[in-house]
Amino acid sequence: MAKAETGNLIGSWAFLIGVVLAVVLGAFGDITQGVLITLVIIGLIVGLLNVADKEVTPFLLSGAVLIIAASFGQEQMSAVRAFGSILQALLAIFVPATVIVAIKNVFSLARH
């Protein structure tokens, strides 16, 4: 049980740090390739460690809505550069996290 709690703690911190980084770095300039890679890695950690079985459906629904809204919003909000950068950074976290959780859920469904 301690290992699961440690993984959840790491995933929770990764999620919090990732969202704060996305907002702060997006608000203060363009998102560089290095920042994007870092945010994608954080998203992978979140997807692997942060979402418990009972949270899968709400996470996938929320993640899908966020990805769709951020994708369309990024194009529509191009006049407000900082907002577009924030949405780009959030996509870098949530796309890999949502894909990982969806894959884990498919394997879980296949086992049953």
C-alpha positions in Angstrom: 0.0 0.0 0.0 2.9 2.4 0.7 4.1 2.1 -2.9 0.7 3.1 -4.3 0.5 6.0 -2.0 4.0 7.1 -3.0 3.1 6.9 -6.7 -0.1 8.8 -6.1 1.9 11.5 -4.2 4.4 11.8 -7.0 1.6 12.0 -9.6 -0.3 14.6 -7.6 2.8 16.8 -7.3 3.6 16.3 -11.0 0.1 17.4 -11.8 0.2 20.5 -9.6 3.7 21.5 -10.8 2.8 20.9 -14.4 -0.3 23.1 -14.4 1.5 25.9 -12.5 4.4 25.7 -15.0 2.1 25.7 -17.9 0.2 28.8 -16.7 3.4 30.7 -15.6 5.6 29.9 -18.6 2.7 30.3 -21.0 1.8 33.7 -19.5 5.4 35.0 -19.8 6.3 34.0 -23.3 6.4 31.5 -26.1 6.7 27.9 -25.2 10.0 26.5 -26.3 10.7 22.9 -27.5 12.5 22.1 -24.2 9.5 23.3 -22.1 7.1 21.3 -24.3 9.2 18.1 -23.8 9.2 18.8 -20.0 5.5 19.3 -19.9 4.9 16.1 -22.0 7.0 14.1 -19.5 5.0 15.6 -16.6 1.8 14.6 -18.5 3.1 11.0 -18.8 3.9 10.9 -15.1 0.4 12.2 -14.3 -1.2 9.6 -16.5 0.8 6.8 -15.1 0.7 7.7 -11.4 -2.1 10.1 -10.6 -5.4 8.6 -11.7 -7.0 5.9 -9.6 -9.5 3.4 -11.0 -12.5 5.3 -9.6 -11.2 8.5 -11.2 -10.8 7.2 -14.7 -14.1 8.2 -16.2 -14.2 11.7 -14.8 -10.6 12.3 -15.8 -11.1 11.0 -19.3 -14.2 13.2 -19.8 -12.6 16.2 -18.3 -9.4 15.6 -20.2 -11.2 15.2 -23.5 -13.2 18.4 -23.0 -10.0 20.3 -22.0 -8.1 19.0 -25.0 -11.0 20.0 -27.4 -11.5 23.4 -25.8 -7.8 24.2 -25.6 -7.3 23.1 -29.2 -10.1 25.3 -30.6 -9.4 28.1 -28.1 -5.8 28.3 -29.0 -6.7 29.1 -32.6 -9.4 31.5 -31.6 -7.4 33.3 -29.0 -4.3 33.9 -31.2 -4.8 37.7 -30.7 -4.0 37.2 -27.0 -0.6 35.6 -27.3 -0.2 34.7 -23.6 -3.6 32.9 -23.5 -2.7 30.9 -26.6 0.7 29.9 -25.0 -1.0 28.8 -21.8 -3.5 26.6 -23.8 -0.6 25.2 -25.8 1.3 24.3 -22.5 -1.9 22.8 -21.0 -2.3 20.6 -24.1 1.3 19.4 -23.7 0.3 18.0 -20.2 -3.2 16.8 -20.8 -2.8 15.0 -24.2 -0.2 12.5 -23.0 -1.9 12.1 -19.6 -5.3 11.4 -21.2 -3.9 9.0 -23.7 -2.1 7.0 -21.0 -5.2 6.9 -18.8 -7.3 5.8 -21.8 -4.8 3.0 -22.7 -4.7 1.8 -19.1 -8.5 1.8 -19.0 -8.7 -0.3 -22.2 -6.3 -2.8 -20.8 -8.3 -2.9 -17.6 -11.5 -3.5 -19.5 -9.9 -6.2 -21.6 -8.8 -8.1 -18.4 -12.4 -8.3 -17.1 
